[in-house]
Amino acid sequence: MRHRKGPYLILSEHSSEIPEYLEASVVVGLSGYSSRASLADAVKNRRFPQPVKTGRRAVRWRTADILPFLGAE
C-alpha cells in the first residue's frame, strides 16, 4: 500500500465510528505537529503517547491514548 498524502481520516457516510488505531499521517494532522519527525521527537521526549507496533515496520496510535493530548476526551 502506498502512503497517502495528507492527514486523512476517512469515515464512511454510513458510519460515525472513529477507528481504534490511527496512522502517523493522521496523528500529525490532528496534533498540530509539523511533520512525522517532530511527532517522533515528541514521542521520544515523552511529550506524546507511545505508538503501538502493528506490524514488522508499522506503528499506529490508539485513539483513546491520543484524545487526552488533543483535549478531545
Secondary structure, 3 states (H helix, E strand, C coil): CCCCCCCCCCCCCCCCCCCCEECHHHHHHHHCCCCHHHHHHHHHCCCCCCCEECCCCCEEEEHHHHHHHHCCC
